[in-house]
Amino acid sequence: MGLLTVKEIAEMMDGSIIDGDPCITISDYSYNSKEGDSQTLFLPIVGENRDAHDFIADAQANGMIATLTERGRVEENTAGMTYIAVDSTKDAIQRLGMRYRMCFSPKCIGITGSVGKTTTKEMIAAALEGSKKIIKTEGNKNGQLGLPLMTLKLDENTEALILEMGVSIIGEMERLARIARPDIAVVTNIGFSHVGNFGSRENIRREKLGIINEMDENGILLLNGENELLSELIPGSPDRKEISSLGLYPKTVESLEKITILSYGFGEWCDFRAEQVKSDASGSSFTFRYKDTVFPVKLKVSGDHNILNAVAAIACAVLTGADTGEALKYLGQYEPLAMRGRIEKTANGVWLIDDSYNASPDSMKSGLWLLGSAVCEGRKIAMLADMLELGDYSEELHRLVGKYAAASGADIIICVGKQAAYIADEAARNCGKEIKSFDTREEAEQFLLEILVPGDCVLCKGSRGMKLDLTASLLRSAGGGEN
């Protein structure tokens, strides 16, 4: 992360220094008053439930030397703290992130989509890190507050900036695109995540595609050709439609007319594609093809969704001029992140598929496929919890997952939550497997622990708010934990 003086930061934020030393240098930024040091700028956000300006004194006590403020004044008991007055902390940090980003010229890859953003980001990073100096999104810094903190890590040596870009309400992507200004935009899919906020999948597509709105004529849009709503934009696709009929933002339509649209997938019409695909619980293999370039790929991860993520990653390596040999080497070593489909074995002999980070109909289907393909001595148990933020579509989509569950290789289906009861009901209509439904996670856990025997395989999958990560932790602690 580059060093900036308080004076430089104030100028880039359109703020003003109202107290303190304008010459001190800042190397880090924090929204948390407990996380910082003598070169950290505190960023107090005014939230719905509390105003972080009330914690400026705490930030100073924890070592921070400077702060933003929307209040236009110095707080009591903060002598020696340097203050930058701004109109809005959130707007100010976004202006800083945007303007600092424009001081450098790395190849920027932006990743968005309803599901798979983080895994695709990690795979792209793996494909590039062997031959390029990269910066990638850390943790959940993919939104309006986190994204600018990632652009502020740029320096003159950065060759590739790999940014996950997540939105949950209308209008967010416009801000993110102005900050990131991606050269390559990867859209993983258009599903149902946050459909309760957007109203329809078409509206989700319109918002996600705003990622290209700040591109110049050299920009590249890389689309998942296996997603029916994205294939409507792809030249050569059998689903191709007139762009004017898709209800996109006018600025997006304007951008689509000047940039290059490429695709990845399994179909012959996809620019980057996977052929001769083989996949089971132990890993995957396929042949990658782009024009006259053909080479074999082996992965430690399973499922069509991960193969598509890998194809997108190799495509980004090709498009950025990265060494493809190094890309294949590092991709071959990639393993799922925690809570994102990692398979492990506890000391008591129970296999655990921890896919508890979040859930949507598409990712539920992928998780159930992984469970079905797993090799284990015992039973296959799917513990499925509510998918949140689906609005009026909730019952319909939970019932859809129920059909997936009925067709999967699960021997026992355990559902958690009021919405997941629809999963149980629909699964019961479509199969004769053992199906249980519980209102609370604790009740489901008690039942699960009573029936588990060594050799069983358990999938934990649900929205983040349902906290099935605690169930996964319980299984690890009950068994001692062994990867």
Order of alpha helices (4+ residues) and beta strands (2+ residues): beta-alpha-beta-beta-beta-beta-alpha-beta-beta-alpha-beta-alpha-beta-alpha-beta-alpha-beta-alpha-alpha-beta-alpha-alpha-beta-beta-beta-beta-alpha-alpha-beta-beta-alpha-beta-alpha-beta-alpha-beta-alpha-beta-alpha
